[in-house]
Amino acid sequence: MGRYITVEPGINLFVEDINPAGRKTIFFIHGWPLNHNQFEYQYDVLPAMGYRCVSIDWRGYGNSDKPFTGYSFDRLADDVRIVVGALQLKDFTLAGHSTGGAIAIRYMARHQGFGVNKLVLIDAAAPSSLDKQTANEFITATLNDRPNMLHNLTNMFFFQLITGPFANWFMQMGLQAAGYATAAIMATLRDENVYSDLQKIDVPTLIVHGVHDKIVPFAKGQETSKLIKGSQLVPFQYSGHGPFWEERERFNQLLMQFVG
């Protein structure tokens, strides 16, 4: 059940809402440079088990409107807050992957975790983001040969072997974003971080991180876990940056167990 929600005058976000009658709600925030479809292998399972799955495409990505501005962590967290209000979500689990994890962390700090009773961080870009050199290389590649950048990113993303058709599907998600939005988020990752937000999180937090992650190293997950009081870090031994697909059965079971 896709719909659009206005987050600013003239700017509408695409929102997927699967099984609205579900007994518990999980709000997914995708990573860079993807969209809500990255969680396909959660949507295939969780609604059938009684969960409501809500997800958005960030501004500039997927089916959402693509303004030229508005790509700071504050603005992206504000977009999430507006969607939460529009859907009247309460007592839900917020689950963010990679940059989506950083957005989830900023949401928790900036909006006092409004409506959230549990937090899941999946290979989150935290507590600090990318170093300037790496980020600038991604920006240059994005603005000069974005398909090749996405091809190289896909090769880095997974630890397990992926098929050619899967790689093509994955790349197409990236190509649905605006090039300028893809570069703008990378600039945000270069210039901002969520380090000071972590101490403000006061809900049960599950941290899932691939041991072989080449994009956000596992050590980042360990550092984030130390900075969030009472958080639980679960290493995924056979995953890179994509445990939601690479070890999807284990990931889904762990998520359901955590959400309850």
N, C-alpha and C positions, 0 to 999 in steps of 0.2 A: 504494500500500500504506500506508494510514493506520493509525496505532497511537497508543496513549497511553503516556506515560512519566511516572512519579511523580517530582516534583521536591521536594515537601515532603509531609508527611503530609496526605492528603486533597486534594492539589492535583496535578492531572494535566495535562500539556501534550499537545496534539495534534501529532503528528509525521508528516509526509509523507515517504515514502522511495521514490523512483521509480528503477527499474533498479538494485537493490542489487548486481547482479553487474557493474556498470560498472567500467571500469578506473581511472577517477579520480573523486574525490568532490568535489562543490561543496555547501557548506552555506550556504543562503540565510537571511538574517534580514530580515524585512519591515520596512517603515516604519510610522509613525503616520499615520492610525489604522486601518491595513489588516490584512491577514493573509497567510498563505502564498500565497493565490491570486493575489496581485499579479504573481507570476512565471510565470503561465500560459504566456506566450509564450517563456519559456525552457524550461519543461517540454515544450512541443510539439516542441522541436528537439534539445536537448542529450542526452536519453537515447538518441535514435535514433543519435546520433554516438558513443555508447559511454560517456557520462558518467552517474554516479550523482548524482541530485539529492535532497538532504535539505533539508527546511525545517520550521520550527516555526510555530505560532501562539503569540505571547507569552501569558503568563498574562493573563486579562482580555479576550482577543481571539479572534476566529474560533471554532474548535471547542474551544479549551482551557477549563479551569475558570476561574472568574472570582471569585477572592478579592477582598476589599476592600482588602487591603494587599499590599505586596511589589513596588512599582513604581519602586524606585531602580535606577540603573545597576548597582550591585553585585549586587543580587538577580537582575536580569535576566541579567547575565553568568554568575552562578552557575547559573541555570536552563540556560543553554547548555552549561555545563561538565558538568552531570549528563546531559544528552542525549548529548553527545560520549562520555562514559564508558559509558552504557547501550548505545550502538550500536558501541562499540569503534572509533571512527573514528581513523585515523592518516593522516598526510601528506595532509591535505585542504586545499582552498581555502575560506576563510571569506569570504563575500560579504554585506555589509550595506548596506541602502539607508536613507538619511536617518537617522532615530533608530536604525534597525537598524545603521547604520554606527557610531554612537556606542556602541552595545552591543558591537559587534565590537571596537572600539578598547579599551573597558574590559575585555573578555575577554582581549585580547592582553596587557594590562598586569597585570591581577589574577591571571590564571592562566598567566602566562608563555607565552602562545600555545600552550597544550597541544594537540598534535596538528596544529597548523596549519603548512603549509609555504609558503602564499601567502595574501595578503590583498587583497580587492577592496572599495573604498569607492565607493559609488554615491551622489552628491549627499549625502554624509554630513553629519550635524548636528555639525560639528566645525570648528575646535577648540573654539569656544564655541557655545552654543546660542542660543535665542531671547532677545531682550531682554524685560525684565519686562512692559512695556506690551503688547507683541504677545501674549505668552503669556497674560497675564491676560484679554485680549480673547477669545482662543480658549477659555479656561476658562469665562468668562461665557457665551459663545455655546453651548458644549457643554452647560452645565447649564440653559440656558433654551430653546434651540431647536436641538437637535443635528442634525436633518435639514437645517435651513437652513445651519448651520455647514458640514456636509459638502458641501452644494450649492456654497457659496461657495469652499470649499477645492478642489473639483474644477475649478472655473473658473480658479483660480490655478495649478493643478498642471501643466497641459500648455501647451506653446508651440504645438504643432500642433493642428489642428482635430480634435475628437472628436465622434462621433455621439451622439445622444440615448440610444440603448440602451446604448452603452459607458459613458456618464456614469452611467446608472442602475445598471449592474453595479458600477461603481467605488464608488458611494455605498453600495450594499448591503454591500460588504465592511466599510465603516466602521460601518454599523448593526449588524453582528454583534458588535461589541465592546460591553462594558458601558459605560454613560455615565460612571460613576465611574472606571473604568479609563482611559477616554479623557481625562478631566480630570486624573487622577493623573499620567499620562505627561507631559502638558503642564506640570504643576507641576515634574516632574523636569527637563524641558528648561529651565525658568526658573531653577531653583535649583542645578543641577549643570552641569559641563562636563567634557570629556575632555582639556583642554589638556595637563595634566602627564603624561597617559598616552602621548602620541604619541612621545616620545623613547625609550620602552621597546620600540617595535616594531622587530624586527630580521629580518623576513622580506621577500621581494620584495613590493612593494605597488603595485597599480594603482589609480589614482584616476580615476574617470569622473565628469564633471560637465557638466550642461547649461549652455550659455552663457547661456540665457534664463531660468534658474531664478529664480522670484520668491519661493520659500520659503527656500531656502538659497542665497544669491547665489554666483555663480561665484568671486568673490574669496575666499570661505571655502575652496573647493577649492584655490585657489592657496596660501593660507596653510597649509592642512593639508599640502600637498605639500612645502612648505619645511621643515616640522617633522618629517617622516618621512624619515629618511636614505635616499637612493637611490630614493625613490618616483618613479613615472612618472605624470604628469597628462595625461589625454587629454580635450580639450574636445570636447563634442558640440554642433556648431554649430546644429542644428535641433531642439534639445530644451530643455524647461523642466526640471521636477523629475522627469521620468519617462523618461529615455533607454532604459530597459529595454523600453519600449513604443514611444516616439516614433521611435527609430531602432533598432528591435529586431534587424534583420538585421546591421547594423554592430556593435551591442552583442554579439550572440551570437558573431559571428566573432572579435571582439576578446577576448572571455572565453575562447573555446576556444584561441585563440593563446596567451594568457597562461598558462592552466592547463597546456597542453601535451598 
